[in-house]
Amino acid sequence: MFANLSDRLAETFKSLRGKGRLTEADIDGTIREIRRALLDADVAVAVVRSFTAAIRERALGAEVSEALNPAQQVVKIVHEELISVLGGEARPLRYAKSGPTVIMLAGLQGAGKTTFAGKLALHLKQQGATPLLVAADLQRPNAVTQLKVVGERVNVPVFAPEPGVTREDERVRGNPVKVAKKGLKEAQDKQHSVVIVDTAGRLGVDAELMKQAGDIRKAIEPDEVLFVIDAMIGQDAVATAQAFQDGVDFTGVVLSKLDGDARGGAALSVAQVTGRPIMFASVGEKPEDLEVFHPDRMASRILDMGDMLTLIEQAERVFDKAEAERMSTKVERGEDFTFSDFLSQMQQLKNMGSMKKMLGMLPGMGAMRDQIENLDENELTRTEAIIHSMTPYERDNPKALNGSRRSRIARGSGTSVAQVNALVKRFEDAQRMMKAMAKGGGMPGMGGAPGSFGGLPGGKKSKGKQAPQRKVKGKSGNPAKRAQQEAAARAKAAGEAAPGASFGAPAQEEPKQFDPSSIPDLGKFLGR
């Protein structure tokens, strides 16, 4: 979503690099470009003014003029001010001291409240809570049915005593305030720890909508009122947020559809205008595509500094510790890396979500945005199909994959032999890497490592210069003859030294002539 803003800011900061001192004209030019970038991103004008004024004040002070690298100091100031605009720091949910924690959702129709209700239920369930979803949206056609489907998908119970409207021309039946109160009692009786109440929205802000939301809030006295807003609506986000703040007085903001291609001005406007923190961000369509909103991490993403903490958290949540320990033990023992191991590692990587999103969290990947967008994520699915088409024997013994086996695997997986060959080649590279790691040799192509210096296991790296190795001219293609040539060269090199080895060690004795008669009779082994 912030791609255009990130590119504009990166281009602005690039012009500052290499300057040992920044003049007032340089700073004014930078502020001007930042202002244009923010306005193009649909950030509210009031927010842009206060944001750029704060940057200018700090940039003209001693903080930049006395810095060793003024350009980096300006980037640091922009980063800190972005964090402030986005809310400063993440705020966790407030839980009730006794009884179930009540969370009420509010927002316009189509903002994504019902979908977010399911995502939040799954998020809390993964933390050990026992949530209950309450269908209090009786106005939107099939809203109750949608919540039931969402609840079933995340395996969370849904309290829905009223069917709600099922057709556009149907009259609204049931009282959403009574449904919300009954849902709270149901949670108390069934001992649910969290109640999530999904309320109705409107296509626009009106008095009826605000009255209904206000009545529900008075009836259930929620611990949190989360305002769900579509991150793609731009400047309208500010007016909508202010209307809901006056009518309902929400305690936190949820940004939905943050994975879209809109400009993202809502994220940079809502928290500053309303004074309420952004608590969650919906970043996809799947139930698990929900992130706790961290202003510092989002600011780093906008400035193309990456978001390694979120990436690590996703990996910790998805990767199996037992499987990781098993693989670690296998590498330490020097056991072969098999296709079964390859499949297990790939499936865990796949469970982390979109590869494009993960790559986008790495620092400096903004310059490779086009390549990332063109990444074919179906490649993992094809790889999985190829490995599943192998027999257990073939997975554990990759060297057995001859031509006929590869043809059969290609037919079984719906791929070509060339794709199977490419996978085997990548697998062999991974296998060599694992063997190098097991021997302490580091990554392939990175040179020798301590413990295997010069190809001798257990050898130590000399602090002085390495003696140049004598090259053997005219090496034979015959391995046995070549070994003799190399031995002769070493003997010659030793003979060229002064009598006796270095540092007064005794000279080597003359090698004894080989006696063929010393070889035992091998006839019994040859069947004679």
N, C-alpha and C positions, 0 to 999 in steps of 0.2 A: 504493500500500500504506500509506503514512504519512499518508493524507488526514485521518483522524480525529485522530491525534496532532498534526498540524500545526494543525488548526482549534482544538483545545483549547489549545495553547500560544499561538496568536495571540490568542485570547480572553483568556487570562491576562495577556499583556503589554499588551493594550489598556487594562486597568484601571489601569495604572501611568502612562499618558501624561498629561502636563499637570501632574504633581506635581513641584514644584521640589525637594522633599526627601522621602526615603523613611524612614519610621519602621520600627522593628523589627517592629511589627505588620504593616505593608505587606509586608515581606520574608517574614515567616512565612506570611502568606496566599498569597503567590506560590509559595513552596516547597511549600505544601500542595496547591495546584492542579497544580503540575508533577508531584508524586508521584502524584496520582490519575490524571493523564493517562498517565504511564508504566505504572502498574499496569494500566490499562484496555487498554494496547497489548501486554500480555503480556510485559513486560520482567521479567527475573528480580528477585526481591525484593532479593537481595544487591546487585545492580547499582543498583537504585533507591535504596537506602540510601546507598551510597557516593557516588552521583551528586548527590543532593540535599544531603548533608552538605558536599560540596566547594563547591557553589553558595552555601549559606548562610554558610559561613565567609568566602568572598570577598565576598559581598554586604554583610555586616555590617562589613567593613573600610573603610579609607580609600579604597579603589578606587572605591566607590560614593558614599560620603558627601561626598567632595570633587569629584565629577564635576559638570560643568555640566548634563548631562542624565542624571540617575540611571537613568531607565527604559531608555534606550539602553545604558547601561553594564551593566545586568542582562542585557539581551538578548545583549550581547557575551560576558558571562561564561558564559551558558548555551550559546552557540555554541561557545566554546572547550572547555567541558567535554564537550559532545556529540562533538566531534572526538576528544578523549582517549578517550572510551568506545568509539568506533568503531575505534580502533586508532592514532590519531595521524597517521600518514602512509601513503601507498601504498607497498607493497613490490613491486618487479618480480620476475619469475621468476629463479631462479638457474640459470644455464646451466653445463654441464660444461666444464671447461678443455680436455678432449680427448675425442674420440668423441661419440656421440649423447647429448643430454640426455634423461634418463629421467624421465617424469612418471607417477606412479601415482595413480589415482583410487579413493577409498574412500567408503563411505556406505551408508545403508539402501536397501533395494529401493524403487523408486518415487521416489527423491529427484531423479532426473534426471541420473545419471552418464553414461549413454550419449549422451543429447542434448548434454550439456555437452562430451563428448569431441569430437564433431563441431564444435561452436562454437569450442572451443579450437584444434582443428586448423586451421580456417579463419582464425582470428585470427593464429596463428603463420605461416601460409602467406602472409598479406597483408604480414607483416613480413619476408618473404624466406626463411623456414625451409622445410625439406622434411620435414614430419611423416609418421609411420607410425602407424596405429591398430592396436592389438593386442587381439583379442577373447579375454579371459581369463575372461569371465563365462559359464561353461558350465552354470550352474544354472537361471537364469530362462528360461522357455520363450521361444524365438525371440530371445533377447538377441543372439546372434551374427548372425542375419539382420538385426535392427534396426541393428546397428553397420555392416553392409555397406551398407544403404540410406543411412544417414547419411553414410558415407564417400563413396558415389557422388554424393550430393547436393552435397558440398563439394569433390568431385574430389580426394580424398585416398585413397591405397591402404590396404587393410585386410588385416592378416595374421590369418588364421583357419584353422589347420590342423585344428581340431575343430569339428564341426557344433553341438555343444551339445544341450541339451534342446529338443525341438520340441513336446512335449505335456506336460500337467500330470502324467499318470501314468507318464511315461517316466523311467527310471533315468539318473542322471548318468553320462556317459561322458567319459573324458579327464581329464587332470590339469592344472588351471589354472596350477600353479607351472611345469610343464614348458613350457606354452604361452607363458608370460611370458618364460622364458629363451630359447626358440626365437625369439620376436619380437625380443628384443634382438640376437641374432646376425644375424637377417635385416636389421635396420636397419644393423648394422655392415657386412654384406656389400654391401648396396645403397646405402650411404653416405647414409642419412637423418640429418638433423641433430637430429631430435626423435622420441622414442618415447612415445606416450600409451597406457598400459595400462588398459583398462577391466576392473574386477574385479567379482565377484559381491557382492550385498547380501542382507540378510534383512529380513523384515517387522519384526523386533525385534532388539535386541542379544543375541547369545548367544556361548558359548565357541567353537563351531565356526566361526562367522563370523570372530572375532578371530584364531583360530589360522591360518585360511587366508590372511587378509590379512597376518598377520605373516610367514608362510612366503614369500609372494610378495615382500614387502619385503626379506627376507634374501637371496632368490635374485637379485634384479635390482639391489639397492642404488640406489634411485631418488634423483635429485637433489632432487625435490620430491614430497611426498605431499599431495595436495589432498583435503580432506574436503568432500564435496558434501552440503549440508544444505538441506532444504526450508524456505524462509523462512516457510511458512504453519503450521508445527507448534507455534509458540508456546513455552510453558514447557518442553515436552519437549526443545526444542533444547539446553538446558543439560545435561541428564542424558545425552542421546545424544552430544553433543560430548565430554563428560568421559570417557565409556566408550571412545570411539574414540581419544581422546588417550592413555589408559592402555594400550590394547591395540595401537595402531598407531603412535602418536606422529606425528601429521601435522604438516606444516610450514606449511600455509595452509588457509584456509577459502574455499569457494565458496558463495554464496547463490543458490539456484535459485528460479524462480517469484516473482521480486521484483515482477512486474507484476500479481500477484494482488490480491485485495481483503482479505487477512488483515490483522491488526493490526501486524505487523512487529516483534514483540518479539525474534525470533531475531537480527535484525541488530544490535540494541542490547545483546544479552546475550553472544553467542558469543565475540567478541573479548576482552571484559573478563574472562570466566570462564576461558577457556582460555589466554589470553596469546598466541594465534596470530593473525596478521593476516588480515583478509578481503581476498582478492586479486582475486576476480572476482564479478560479479553478472550473473545471467541475467535479462534484462528482457523476454523475449518468446519466441515459438515459432520464429521464423525463425533460420537459422544465423548471421546477422549480428547478432542481438540479444544481444550480449555486451559488457559494459562492464568496463574495469579499475576496481576499486573505489577511490575516493578519499574518505577519511573527511571531509575538509573540504568537498568538494562535496556529499556526502550530508547532512551537517549543515546546509548551506545550504538544501538542498531541504526538509528537515524543518521548518525555520524560515521557509519560504516566501520565501527570499532569492534563489531561482533558481539555475541552474547554467549560466552562460553559457560557461564554458570547455569543458564537454562538448559543448554545442551548436555551438561554433566548430569543435571537432575533428571532429564528424560532418560539418559542411559542407565542411571541407577534404578529408576523405576521399572525399566523394561528388562534389563539383563538379569539372567538367572545366576545368583551367586554360586550355587552348587556347580552349575555348568562352567562358570569361569574358573573355579577352583580345580575342576577336573581337567580343563584345558591347560591350566598353569602346571599342574602335576605332570601332564603328558609331555609338555615342552621340556620341563626340567629333566625328565627321564630320557629324553631323546627319542621318544616313540614317534612313529610315522604319523603325519597329519593326513587324514583320510577325507574322502568326499562326504562322509557322514558328519565329520567335524565341520567341514566347510558349509554344509547345509544348515547345521545348527547355528553357526555364527551368523549366517546370512539371514536366517529367519528372525533372529533376535534384532538384527539391524533393521529389518523390515518392520518389526513391531514398534520401532521408535517413531514411525510416521514417514512423512514425505521426505525423500532425499533432498529435494530442492530446498525445503525449509531448513533442514539441518545444515546444508552447505551455506545457506544464507546467514547462518548464525556465526560463521567463521569470520575473523577479522579480515578486512581488505577484499572481501569477495564482491564488492560492488562493481569493481572493474571487470569481473567475469560474469556479470548478471545475464548477458545474452547466452553464454555457453550453458549456464545453469538452467535457464528457461528452456533450452533445447534438449536438456537431458531426458533421455527415454527411461522413465521409471519402470516400464514394463520389462526391462532387461532382467531385473531381479526375478520376475515371474517366469520368464523363459528359462533362466538359469535353474530355478527351482524345478521346473518341469523336466529339464534334461537329467538332473540328478535323480528325481523320482523314477525316471525311466530305466535307471540302472538297477541291476540286481544287487542284493546285499553283498555278494562276493565282489562285484565290480567296484562298489563304493569303497570297500576296505582294501582292495588290491587294484589301484588305478593302472598299474603296469600291464594288467591283463586286457586293457582296452585296445584290442587290435582293430583292423579295418572293418571286419564284419560286425563286430560288437558296436562300433560307433555308428554304422549304418542303421542297425536295429534301434539304437537309442534315439537317433535322429527321427526315425519314422514314429516311434512311440511318443516322442515329445512334440511332434509337429514342427520340428525345426530342420535345419539343413546340417549336413555333415561338417560343413565349414564352421557353423556355429558351435557344434560339439567340439571340434578341434580347437577353436579359440578358447572355449571354457577349460579344456584340458591344459592348454598352455598357461592360462592364468592360474589354474590350480597348481601346476608344477612350480610356478614362480612363488606362490604362497607357501608351498611345501619346502622349497629351498630356504625361504626366509625363516620358517619355523626351525629348520635344522641349524641355521646359522645362529639363531637366538639361543638354541639349546647348548651350542658349543661355546657361547660367549663371544661369538665372532661379530655380533652386531648385525645391522641390516646389510643385505647383499649390496655390493657396489660402494660400500662406505669404507673399504679398506680393512686391514686387520685390526683386531682388538686385543687388549691385554689378555695374556693367557694363551694366545695362539700367534704370537708375533713371528713373522718369517715362516709361517706354516708349521712351526714346531710346537706341539701342545705343551703347555706349561712353561714355554720360554719367556724370558723377560726382555723388555725393550731396553736396548743399550742407550746410555745417556750421551755417548759420543756418536761420531759419524759412523755409519755402516760401511764396512769395507766393500768396495765394488766387486760384484761377482764376475768371475772370469767366464767369458763366453766361449763355448766350444764350437769351433768352426766345422762346417760340413757334418752336421749331425745326421746320423743314419735314421732311416724310417723304421728300421727294425728295433723294437723296444729293448731286446736283450743286448743288441750291439750298441745302442745308444747309451744304455746304462754302463757298459764297459768304457765307452768313450768318456763319459762324465767322470767315472772313477779314475781313469788315467789322467784326466785334466786336474782333478783334485790332488792326485799324487804328485804331478808335476809342479803344481803350485806349492805343495809342501816341500818339495825338493829344492825349489828356488830359494827358500829361506836359508838363513845361516845355519850351520851345523848345530843340531839341537834346536828344540822349539824355543819360542820366545820366553824371556824372563828366566833363562837358565834351566829350563826343563829338559830332561834327557831326550835325545833324538829318537824317532821311531825306529824299531828294528826293521831289517830288510824282510819283506814278506816271503814266506816259504813257498817253494815251488809246489804246485798241485800234483798229487800222486793219484792217477786214475785207478790204481789197484785198491785204493782205500774205499771205493764204492762197493757196497754189499751187493750180492747177487739178487736182482729184481725179477728173475724169471718166474718165481712162484706167483708174483703179483700180476704178471702178464699172461698167465695161463699156459706157460711152456713147461 
